[in-house]
Amino acid sequence: MSTINTNAINVNYPVPGVNNNSQGFRDNFASIVTNLNTAGTEITDLQNKVVVKQALLGTTVNNDMANTLISNASIRSFRATTYNLGNALAGTVLVNASLGDVQYGTISADTTLNFGSWSPTGTQSNIQINLAVSNANAVISFPTELAISNINGVSTLENFANVGGVPTLTVPYGVTQLNYMISTTDCGNTLYIQPLNRPTQSTQIQQRNVVPPTGFSGDVNGDIAVAPSYTQLPITGVNTDPYLTTSGNTAQLYTDLPVVFTGTSLAGNLVVGTTYYVRNVVSSTTFTVSSTIGGANVAIGANASGTTMIGTPVSYVYIATDTYNSAIYSRNVLTTTVTTNLITLNDTSSLVVNAPILFTANIAELKANAVYYIKSISSPNITVSQSRTNGIAGTVVTLTSNSTATTANIFIGNDIWKRIALSPW
């Protein structure tokens, strides 16, 4: 409440038509000066303490509430402030909580994040960290104040590792953005983390286009993945060629792919519920199967037709049991040869049989970014298979056209992924 008091001012002085004593003037002036000084003090105090929409004349806006309590308020359209940490984060990076509620940057190398300027103990302070990733091999380390807890700590995050008491995260395969909420209620002595755009370990079932047994950079023990599903193929006929005819499309099939038939069999030699293997993809609507990988076509005793037999390519759930540790060797593909199924590389050194190989572009019958396996090496040539069983590459891919000019990446390392076949019922 203001302390300005005008009671001492005689508003009826001077009296008109009378010789007034000057003391009355002095008393009024003294009271006016006192109240002006009081007003000046109170206005200065307001200028120093009030929240304003714009800067007052001769001042800059400073609406720092200094942890003053605001209660029982209705709010609307509040915004969070942002701060750019940098476009090439590496080494030790200090995240100053006072600079912005949402702080962002790009991880370009191994980075250690430290935090400071949290709010006082007894209040909760939050910072949202949005990290783009330009280096998939970078390791992100957090301060030891970050709780390593199975409930709300960093250990619940995917790709977490405790390295000598230091909580670290590696970048999940194929991920280029990591967003987290960091919070504390004791001025940074204990920090908690919550993922905003990624799952936690207990829910991280990833959808992958391909899952080679060696995995990819960023894969860690406990990862779970499913590869793209295969479409069921209605088998509308069988014949003594011995082809199976489908009303679906055989483009998804490849040699050695496991297939289980359900429904009513159209041929005595095809037993429903039994696993067979694609032997030849004859056309867009016909294919043959064998009883074993690389075996002969299953003979069909007589032509038959119908629509109650379904061919289901086997799908898998993949589980990582170790952390990715492969070396990647990039090689140029110089040519393919149809008469020998050979793929000529610029260099076969360091390569090993049965290793996964991915081609970066379609070439001959080889599809871009599908997993193949090196079947044989006769420098500078290799052959490949699209299947592998118990660590051994399967049937060699038959090449029907010569082609050149692409690259291939070969993964040499431990087989960290295991798979579980899913069957129809």
C-alpha positions in Angstrom: 0.0 0.0 0.0 1.2 3.5 -0.9 2.5 5.7 2.0 1.7 9.0 0.2 -0.3 11.1 2.6 -1.9 14.4 1.5 -3.7 15.2 4.8 -1.1 17.8 5.8 -1.8 19.9 2.7 -4.2 22.8 3.4 -6.2 22.9 0.1 -7.9 26.2 1.3 -4.6 28.1 1.7 -4.1 30.9 0.8 -7.4 32.5 1.7 -8.5 35.0 -1.0 -8.6 38.8 -0.1 -6.5 38.2 3.1 -2.9 39.0 3.8 -1.8 35.3 4.4 1.2 34.3 6.4 4.0 32.7 4.3 4.3 29.8 6.8 1.2 28.2 5.3 2.9 28.2 1.9 6.0 26.6 3.3 4.0 24.0 5.1 2.1 23.0 1.9 5.3 23.0 -0.2 7.1 20.8 2.4 4.2 18.3 2.4 4.2 18.3 -1.4 7.9 17.6 -1.5 7.6 14.8 1.0 4.9 13.1 -0.9 6.7 13.5 -4.3 9.8 11.9 -2.7 7.6 9.1 -1.4 6.0 8.7 -4.8 9.4 8.6 -6.5 10.6 5.9 -4.1 7.5 3.8 -4.7 7.6 4.2 -8.4 11.3 3.2 -8.5 10.4 0.1 -6.4 7.7 -0.8 -8.8 10.0 -0.4 -11.8 12.5 -2.7 -10.2 9.9 -5.4 -9.3 6.9 -5.5 -11.5 6.4 -7.7 -14.6 5.9 -5.6 -17.7 5.0 -6.3 -21.3 7.5 -3.9 -22.7 10.5 -2.1 -21.4 9.9 1.1 -19.5 11.6 4.3 -20.7 15.3 4.2 -20.1 15.3 0.5 -19.0 15.5 -3.0 -20.5 13.0 -5.7 -19.9 13.9 -8.0 -17.0 11.0 -10.2 -15.9 13.1 -12.6 -13.8 10.7 -13.8 -11.1 13.6 -15.1 -8.9 11.6 -18.2 -7.9 8.7 -16.1 -6.6 5.5 -18.1 -6.2 2.7 -17.4 -8.6 -0.5 -19.4 -7.6 -4.1 -19.9 -8.6 -3.6 -18.5 -12.1 -5.2 -19.4 -15.4 -2.7 -19.3 -18.3 -2.9 -19.6 -22.0 -0.5 -19.7 -25.0 2.7 -19.8 -22.9 5.8 -20.6 -25.0 9.0 -22.4 -24.2 12.3 -20.6 -25.0 14.9 -22.2 -27.2 18.7 -22.2 -27.3 21.0 -23.5 -30.0 23.9 -25.5 -28.5 25.7 -25.7 -31.8 25.8 -27.6 -35.1 28.9 -29.8 -34.4 28.7 -30.9 -30.8 31.8 -32.8 -29.6 33.8 -33.1 -26.5 32.4 -31.6 -23.3 29.2 -29.5 -23.8 27.7 -27.4 -20.9 23.9 -27.2 -21.0 23.0 -24.0 -19.1 19.4 -24.4 -17.9 18.9 -20.6 -17.7 19.5 -20.2 -21.4 16.4 -22.0 -22.7 13.7 -24.5 -21.9 14.3 -26.3 -25.1 18.0 -26.6 -26.2 19.1 -28.3 -29.5 22.2 -29.1 -31.4 23.9 -31.7 -33.7 26.1 -34.5 -32.4 29.1 -34.8 -34.7 31.4 -36.9 -32.5 31.6 -38.4 -29.0 30.0 -35.9 -26.7 29.8 -35.4 -22.9 26.8 -33.4 -21.7 27.1 -31.5 -18.4 24.3 -29.4 -16.9 24.2 -26.3 -14.8 22.1 -23.3 -13.5 19.2 -25.4 -12.3 16.4 -24.0 -10.2 16.8 -24.2 -6.3 16.1 -27.4 -4.4 12.4 -27.9 -3.7 11.4 -26.9 -7.2 11.4 -29.0 -10.4 13.4 -27.8 -13.3 13.2 -29.3 -16.8 15.2 -29.0 -20.0 14.2 -30.6 -23.2 17.3 -31.7 -25.2 16.8 -32.2 -29.0 19.8 -33.8 -30.5 20.2 -34.3 -34.2 22.8 -36.9 -35.1 25.3 -36.5 -38.0 27.7 -39.2 -36.7 26.0 -42.6 -36.1 29.0 -43.9 -34.3 29.1 -41.1 -31.7 28.7 -42.0 -28.0 26.7 -39.6 -25.8 27.8 -39.5 -22.2 25.9 -37.9 -19.3 27.0 -36.7 -15.9 27.1 -39.2 -13.0 24.3 -37.2 -11.4 22.0 -38.9 -13.9 20.1 -41.6 -12.0 21.0 -45.1 -13.2 17.6 -46.7 -12.2 15.4 -49.3 -13.7 12.3 -47.2 -12.9 12.9 -43.7 -14.2 16.7 -43.5 -14.8 18.9 -43.6 -17.9 19.2 -47.4 -17.8 15.6 -47.7 -19.1 16.7 -46.1 -22.4 17.5 -48.0 -25.5 21.2 -48.4 -26.2 22.3 -47.6 -22.6 25.6 -48.7 -21.3 27.2 -48.1 -17.8 30.8 -47.4 -18.6 32.7 -47.3 -15.3 29.8 -45.5 -13.6 29.3 -43.1 -16.4 25.9 -43.4 -18.2 26.3 -43.5 -21.9 24.1 -43.9 -25.0 24.9 -45.0 -28.4 22.9 -44.1 -31.4 20.2 -46.7 -32.4 20.6 -47.9 -36.0 18.9 -45.7 -38.6 18.1 -42.9 -36.0 19.1 -39.3 -36.7 17.2 -37.5 -33.9 17.2 -38.1 -30.2 14.9 -36.0 -27.9 15.0 -36.2 -24.1 13.5 -34.5 -21.1 16.0 -33.9 -18.3 14.6 -32.9 -14.9 15.7 -32.4 -11.3 14.1 -31.4 -8.0 17.3 -30.9 -6.0 19.2 -28.3 -8.0 20.9 -30.8 -10.3 22.3 -33.2 -7.6 20.1 -35.9 -9.0 18.9 -35.9 -12.6 16.2 -37.9 -14.3 15.8 -38.6 -18.1 12.8 -39.4 -20.2 12.8 -40.2 -23.9 10.5 -38.1 -26.0 10.7 -39.6 -29.5 12.2 -43.0 -28.8 11.0 -46.1 -26.9 12.4 -47.5 -23.7 14.1 -50.8 -23.5 10.9 -52.7 -22.5 9.0 -51.5 -25.6 11.7 -51.1 -28.3 10.4 -53.5 -31.0 11.8 -52.0 -34.2 10.7 -52.4 -37.7 13.6 -53.1 -40.0 13.9 -53.4 -43.8 16.6 -56.0 -43.3 18.2 -57.7 -40.3 21.7 -59.2 -41.1 23.0 -61.5 -38.4 25.9 -59.0 -37.7 23.4 -56.2 -37.2 24.2 -52.5 -37.8 26.0 -49.8 -35.9 23.9 -48.9 -32.9 22.5 -52.4 -32.2 22.9 -53.5 -28.6 22.0 -56.5 -26.4 18.2 -56.7 -25.9 17.1 -55.0 -29.1 14.1 -56.6 -30.7 13.1 -56.2 -34.3 10.8 -57.5 -37.0 11.5 -57.4 -40.7 8.9 -56.5 -43.3 6.2 -59.1 -43.5 5.6 -61.4 -46.5 2.2 -61.6 -48.2 0.5 -64.9 -48.2 0.1 -66.5 -51.6 -3.1 -68.3 -52.5 -2.1 -71.4 -54.5 -4.6 -71.8 -57.3 -3.0 -74.7 -59.0 -0.2 -77.3 -59.2 1.1 -79.1 -62.3 3.6 -81.8 -63.2 6.2 -79.2 -64.4 6.3 -79.1 -61.2 5.1 -75.5 -60.8 2.8 -74.0 -58.2 0.6 -71.3 -59.5 -0.5 -68.4 -57.4 -3.0 -65.5 -57.8 -0.5 -63.4 -55.8 2.9 -62.1 -56.9 6.1 -64.1 -56.5 8.3 -60.9 -56.5 8.8 -61.3 -52.8 10.2 -64.8 -53.1 13.8 -65.9 -53.4 15.6 -69.2 -53.5 15.8 -71.0 -50.1 13.0 -68.8 -48.6 11.1 -71.1 -46.1 7.4 -71.5 -47.0 4.7 -73.3 -45.0 1.4 -74.4 -46.7 -1.9 -74.3 -44.9 -5.5 -75.2 -45.9 -6.2 -78.2 -48.2 -3.2 -79.5 -50.1 -3.6 -79.7 -53.9 -0.9 -82.3 -54.2 0.0 -85.4 -52.3 3.6 -84.6 -52.0 2.9 -81.2 -50.4 2.0 -81.7 -46.8 0.3 -78.8 -45.0 2.2 -77.5 -41.9 5.5 -78.7 -43.3 8.3 -76.2 -44.1 9.5 -76.2 -47.7 12.0 -74.0 -49.4 11.5 -71.9 -52.6 13.6 -73.6 -55.3 12.9 -71.6 -58.4 10.9 -68.4 -59.0 9.7 -69.3 -62.5 7.5 -66.2 -63.3 5.4 -63.6 -61.6 2.8 -66.3 -60.8 4.7 -69.6 -60.7 7.4 -71.1 -58.5 8.7 -74.4 -57.3 9.7 -75.7 -53.9 12.1 -78.3 -52.4 12.0 -80.2 -49.2 15.5 -79.1 -48.2 17.7 -76.1 -48.8 19.3 -76.6 -52.2 17.4 -79.8 -52.8 15.4 -80.9 -55.9 12.0 -79.7 -56.8 9.2 -81.5 -55.0 7.5 -83.6 -57.7 3.9 -83.1 -58.4 2.0 -86.3 -59.3 -0.9 -84.7 -61.2 -2.3 -81.4 -62.3 -4.8 -79.9 -59.8 -6.5 -76.6 -59.2 -8.3 -75.0 -56.3 -8.3 -71.9 -54.0 -8.0 -73.4 -50.5 -4.3 -73.9 -50.3 -2.2 -71.0 -48.9 1.6 -70.5 -49.1 3.0 -68.4 -46.2 6.6 -67.4 -46.4 8.1 -67.8 -42.9 8.6 -64.5 -41.0 10.9 -64.0 -38.0 11.2 -62.1 -34.8 14.9 -61.0 -34.2 16.6 -60.6 -30.9 20.0 -59.1 -30.3 22.1 -61.0 -27.8 25.3 -58.8 -28.1 26.5 -55.4 -29.1 27.4 -54.5 -32.7 31.1 -54.9 -33.3 31.5 -55.4 -37.0 33.9 -53.8 -39.4 32.4 -52.6 -42.7 34.3 -53.0 -45.9 33.1 -51.0 -48.9 33.9 -52.5 -52.3 33.2 -51.4 -55.9 31.3 -53.9 -58.0 33.0 -53.9 -61.4 30.8 -56.4 -63.3 28.6 -59.5 -63.0 28.9 -62.5 -65.2 25.8 -64.6 -66.1 27.6 -67.8 -67.2 29.3 -68.3 -63.9 27.2 -66.2 -61.5 30.4 -64.3 -60.5 30.4 -60.8 -59.1 33.7 -59.0 -59.7 34.9 -56.6 -57.1 37.8 -54.2 -57.1 39.2 -55.9 -54.0 38.4 -59.1 -52.0 40.9 -58.7 -49.3 39.6 -59.0 -45.7 36.4 -60.5 -47.0 35.3 -63.9 -45.6 32.8 -66.6 -46.8 29.3 -66.4 -45.3 29.6 -62.7 -44.4 26.6 -60.5 -45.0 26.8 -58.2 -48.0 24.5 -55.4 -49.1 24.5 -53.8 -52.5 23.7 -50.1 -52.6 21.8 -50.2 -56.0 19.9 -52.8 -58.0 22.3 -54.8 -60.2 21.4 -57.8 -62.3 19.2 -60.0 -60.1 20.6 -58.4 -57.0 18.3 -56.0 -55.1 19.5 -52.9 -53.4 19.8 -53.0 -49.6 18.7 -56.7 -49.4 20.9 -59.0 -47.3 23.0 -61.5 -49.3 25.8 -63.7 -48.0 29.1 -64.4 -49.6 29.1 -68.0 -50.9 32.5 -68.2 -52.4 35.6 -66.1 -52.9 38.0 -66.5 -55.9 39.7 -63.1 -56.1 38.6 -60.8 -57.5 35.3 -62.6 -57.8 32.6 -63.7 -55.3 29.3 -65.5 -55.5 26.4 -64.8 -53.2 23.3 -66.4 -51.7 20.2 -64.8 -50.4 19.9 -67.3 -47.6 22.1 -68.6 -44.7 21.4 -71.5 -42.4 23.4 -72.2 -39.2 26.0 -69.8 -40.4 26.4 -71.3 -43.9 25.4 -69.4 -47.1 22.8 -71.3 -49.1 22.1 -71.6 -52.8 24.1 -69.3 -55.2 22.0 -66.6 -56.7 21.6 -67.2 -60.5 22.5 -64.2 -62.6 20.7 -63.8 -65.9 22.1 -60.4 -67.0 25.5 -58.7 -67.0 25.7 -55.4 -65.1 28.2 -53.0 -63.7 28.7 -49.9 -61.5 27.5 -50.1 -58.0 29.1 -50.5 -54.5 28.7 -53.1 -51.8 29.2 -53.1 -48.0 30.4 -56.3 -46.3 30.0 -56.7 -42.6 32.7 -58.7 -40.8 32.0 -59.3 -37.1 30.1 -61.3 -34.6 26.6 -62.6 -35.3 24.7 -60.7 -32.6 21.2 -61.3 -33.9 19.2 -64.5 -33.3 15.8 -65.2 -34.9 12.6 -67.0 -34.0 10.4 -68.4 -36.8 6.8 -67.4 -36.7 4.4 -70.0 -38.2 0.8 -69.8 -39.3 -2.0 -71.7 -37.5 
